[in-house]
Amino acid sequence: METYTTVKGQIVIPSTLRRKYGIKAGTKIQIYEDNGRIVLQPITREYIRRVRGAFKGSGAMKVLMEERKREREL
């Protein structure tokens, strides 16, 4: 599949992919670069279910909470 960018840099995601991945109006999409590729990752309920618990036990939540506490103190 191919698509084009508009003058504003917008792209159209083909309807078959939107349906397959549950992308609807207002769906957040994470954009990142991976080995020279631009990756679009829709943030849907299914995606959140899959990644839930991925960082469990890594201490990431503790670090996040400490960082937020410091931000509130500023």
Residue frames relative to the residue before (quaternion, step in Angstrom):
aa qw qx qy qz dx dy dz
M 1.0000 0.0000 0.0000 0.0000 0.00 0.00 0.00
E 0.1104 -0.7760 0.6188 0.0522 3.52 -1.14 0.68
T 0.0342 -0.7605 0.6477 0.0311 3.50 -1.28 0.49
Y 0.3539 -0.7249 0.5531 0.2082 3.56 -1.26 0.26
T 0.4190 -0.6683 0.5416 0.2909 3.55 -1.22 0.41
T 0.4228 -0.6718 0.5419 0.2762 3.53 -1.19 0.58
V 0.7204 -0.4022 0.3283 0.4599 3.55 -1.31 -0.01
K 0.6970 0.4568 -0.2592 0.4882 3.59 1.11 -0.69
G 0.5627 -0.6230 0.3802 0.3882 3.63 1.24 0.01
Q 0.4655 0.6746 -0.4461 0.3595 3.57 1.25 0.27
I 0.1612 -0.7656 0.6122 0.1150 3.56 -1.23 0.53
V 0.3527 -0.6927 0.5800 0.2436 3.55 -1.29 0.34
I 0.2641 -0.7330 0.6050 0.1642 3.57 -0.85 1.00
P 0.4945 -0.6842 0.4395 0.3069 3.61 -0.65 1.06
S 0.6071 -0.6133 0.3771 0.3362 3.57 -1.05 0.86
T 0.6086 0.5534 -0.3710 0.4309 3.63 1.02 -0.65
L 0.6788 0.4651 -0.2878 0.4900 3.59 1.00 -0.78
R 0.6128 0.5433 -0.3554 0.4506 3.61 1.03 -0.73
R 0.6700 0.4837 -0.2973 0.4782 3.59 0.94 -0.86
K 0.6572 0.5371 -0.3098 0.4285 3.58 0.89 -0.94
Y 0.7914 0.3109 -0.1435 0.5063 3.58 0.94 -0.90
G 0.5115 -0.6952 0.3950 0.3146 3.59 1.23 0.27
I 0.3491 0.7361 -0.5020 0.2902 3.58 1.10 0.68
K 0.0147 0.7864 -0.6145 0.0615 3.55 -0.69 1.15
A 0.7048 -0.4101 0.3316 0.4745 3.58 -1.26 0.09
G 0.8030 0.2666 -0.2151 0.4878 3.56 -0.83 1.00
T 0.4635 0.6701 -0.4595 0.3536 3.62 1.24 -0.07
K 0.3755 -0.7059 0.5500 0.2413 3.59 -0.87 0.94
I 0.0996 -0.7801 0.6166 0.0362 3.54 -1.08 0.79
Q 0.2886 -0.7428 0.5836 0.1564 3.54 -0.77 1.09
I 0.1263 -0.7877 0.6014 0.0430 3.58 -0.90 0.95
Y 0.1563 0.7819 -0.5924 0.1147 3.55 -0.84 0.98
E 0.4431 -0.6720 0.5281 0.2705 3.54 -1.31 0.36
D 0.0040 0.7942 -0.6062 0.0420 3.56 -0.98 0.89
N 0.8325 -0.1759 0.0732 0.5202 3.57 -0.40 1.26
G 0.7612 -0.3959 0.2014 0.4725 3.58 0.80 1.02
R 0.6395 0.4816 -0.3345 0.4972 3.58 1.26 0.21
I 0.3337 -0.6884 0.5987 0.2375 3.55 -1.19 0.56
V 0.1261 -0.8088 0.5739 0.0253 3.57 -0.67 1.16
L 0.1715 -0.7554 0.6268 0.0838 3.56 -0.99 0.94
Q 0.0305 -0.8082 0.5875 -0.0251 3.60 -0.58 1.16
P 0.2870 -0.7658 0.5446 0.1862 3.61 -0.40 1.16
I 0.2917 -0.7371 0.5867 0.1652 3.56 -1.00 0.90
T 0.1187 0.7993 -0.5672 0.1590 3.54 0.09 1.37
R 0.6921 -0.4404 0.3413 0.4588 3.59 -1.25 0.10
E 0.6273 0.5404 -0.3330 0.4512 3.59 1.00 -0.79
Y 0.6490 0.5123 -0.3113 0.4683 3.59 0.95 -0.87
I 0.6621 0.5037 -0.3058 0.4630 3.58 0.91 -0.91
R 0.6299 0.5255 -0.3359 0.4630 3.62 1.01 -0.76
R 0.6699 0.5139 -0.3021 0.4426 3.59 0.97 -0.83
V 0.7608 0.3804 -0.2162 0.4793 3.60 0.91 -0.84
R 0.4439 0.6937 -0.4626 0.3283 3.58 1.25 -0.16
G 0.8170 0.2189 -0.1852 0.5003 3.55 -0.84 0.98
A 0.4227 0.7288 -0.4578 0.2839 3.61 1.23 -0.03
F 0.7636 0.3333 -0.1839 0.5216 3.59 1.07 -0.69
K 0.3120 0.7716 -0.4989 0.2414 3.57 1.27 0.27
G 0.8218 0.2173 -0.1832 0.4938 3.54 -0.88 0.99
S 0.5824 0.6085 -0.3722 0.3900 3.60 1.25 -0.09
G 0.4892 -0.6676 0.4277 0.3634 3.59 1.26 -0.27
A 0.3944 0.7447 -0.4639 0.2734 3.59 1.27 0.05
M 0.6488 0.5203 -0.3283 0.4479 3.60 0.97 -0.79
K 0.6327 0.5317 -0.3321 0.4548 3.61 0.98 -0.81
V 0.6540 0.5082 -0.3037 0.4709 3.58 0.94 -0.91
L 0.6505 0.5203 -0.3093 0.4588 3.59 0.95 -0.90
M 0.6776 0.4904 -0.2997 0.4589 3.59 0.87 -0.93
E 0.6383 0.5146 -0.3294 0.4683 3.61 1.02 -0.75
E 0.6461 0.5213 -0.3123 0.4618 3.57 1.01 -0.82
R 0.6618 0.4940 -0.3074 0.4728 3.59 0.94 -0.82
K 0.6165 0.5390 -0.3458 0.4581 3.59 1.04 -0.74
R 0.6522 0.5064 -0.3146 0.4682 3.61 0.94 -0.86
E 0.6416 0.5283 -0.3249 0.4513 3.60 0.99 -0.82
R 0.6553 0.5128 -0.3170 0.4551 3.60 1.00 -0.78
E 0.6588 0.5265 -0.3014 0.4449 3.56 1.11 -0.72
L 0.5994 0.5899 -0.3579 0.4058 3.63 1.19 -0.40
